[in-house]
Amino acid sequence: MATLPLLTAPQAQRLFLGAQGLLDDPARKATPASLQKLVERLGFVQVDTINVLARAHDLTLFSRLDGYRPEHLKKLLEGKRSLFEAFTHDASAIPTAFFQHWKPRFERDRARMHAHAWWQHHFRGTEGARVVADVKARIEREGPLKSSDFEHPEKRGPWWGWKPQKAALDFLWRSGELMVPRREGFQKVYDLTERVLPEHHGLPCPDPSEHLEWACASAAERLWVFTPKELADFWASIEAPEAKAWCAAAAKAGRIVPVEVEDVDGTRRPAFALSDWQTRLAKLPEAPERTRLLCPFDPILRDRTRALRRFGFDYRFEAFVPEPKRQYGYFVLPILEGDRLVGRLDPKLHRDRGLLEIKGLWWEPGIRPTKARQRALDEALQELATFVGADDIQRPA
């Protein structure tokens, strides 16, 4: 039996960072056009409501483009409509060119939401269909509306306690009948899909084989090295057995090759890589000689197990962990130094005082806080403070 090509741990790290745009020069010019190109390269950027520092999508893009400004993304989402907001594994900004491949997901999510306990919690019998129809009809008549435009006499709590109209809006959005043409104060504004994306709305739904090919090939192009499960998880639109079958066929056709990938602890695992991975590796630039602060939802951290294997970085998002049980903090940013994850810090922006507070700083085992390293971190913190509008930085004592 032939020995599989081996990707060493440093090679696997570089390939992943290169695929996800973290080896490119972040000082390159930031424009709506360069931002569109970046999002297409990443595939999507997760959108999140937590704003203890800045929105997740803004932090992810800022870590790759120094000159990025939120208005650039707003222009693409709300002006050009070259990006649209929908679900991958969570709410995300996605290239509109991919919209057709969200139609299978819309159909799937419609059926799943009807069967989910969440839906059953809100509606009984025909009530759900009536509320959904009424909400959609009102948007048809009146135009774009927010959840707050729909009154309901009951006071409800978060998510499980949503008022029926809010649940209906989310259902219509997740099933593709409504889109989010803009946000106001980060509240979603909903409108009919045919009014928001008229050219894309009428496109036919791809058949299962066409969608599988797109899902796997496009994910592979954004990972470069992957397992079938990682392919399936990338868009969260297909199942792992489907990705496994695609990998077998693609390997037989020479489009991808079986490899062994070395983890940072020396463990070797079977995987696949694009057939030209060696050429891509040779062409990758050296990592920028600077320190950057990554969003907790950064693509290289999304799969926590992969981040541990690739970088030896054990990361857990603790915003939803009770404070006494947190190991680090609420919204902890990993510290990327060149091509290494060397530490993490817990920031909080006090907007009323123009203060960026660093509540905690932790270096990874074996990382010495030398003067040069501290100086590079100070520069990164100053760049972050400027981006989020803080005049002062308060560091840990």
Number of C-alpha atoms within 10 A of each C-alpha: 3 4 7 13 12 17 22 15 20 16 16 22 23 21 23 22 20 23 23 22 19 21 21 18 16 20 12 12 14 18 15 18 11 15 20 18 13 19 19 18 16 19 21 24 25 23 19 16 12 11 11 14 19 18 18 22 21 22 25 20 23 23 22 23 23 17 16 23 18 14 12 19 22 16 14 20 22 17 13 11 17 18 25 25 24 23 22 19 13 13 16 19 23 24 23 19 12 16 18 17 21 22 19 18 20 21 14 14 19 16 12 13 16 14 11 11 12 15 18 13 11 17 18 10 8 8 12 19 12 12 18 19 13 14 19 20 13 13 16 14 8 9 14 21 18 17 18 12 11 13 11 12 6 10 8 12 9 7 10 13 15 16 20 23 22 22 22 25 25 19 20 23 23 22 23 22 17 23 26 22 21 21 14 8 6 10 13 20 20 25 25 23 20 15 15 20 17 11 10 15 18 11 12 10 18 15 10 11 11 11 19 20 15 15 22 25 19 16 20 24 16 20 22 22 27 24 21 21 17 20 29 23 21 23 19 17 21 20 14 17 12 17 23 17 12 20 26 16 13 19 17 12 10 12 14 22 21 22 21 19 26 21 22 18 12 11 11 16 13 13 20 22 26 22 17 12 17 13 9 14 17 9 10 15 12 13 17 16 12 15 24 26 24 24 24 20 19 20 21 21 21 16 15 15 13 17 19 16 19 22 21 17 21 13 19 16 17 17 13 9 13 9 12 7 9 14 10 19 22 19 21 25 23 23 23 19 19 16 20 17 21 23 19 22 19 19 23 18 20 14 14 7 10 15 18 25 19 18 17 15 17 15 15 15 8 7 12 11 15 9 9 9 16 13 13 17 20 15 15 18 20 17 17 22 20 13 18 19 16 20 13 14 18 12 14 11 6
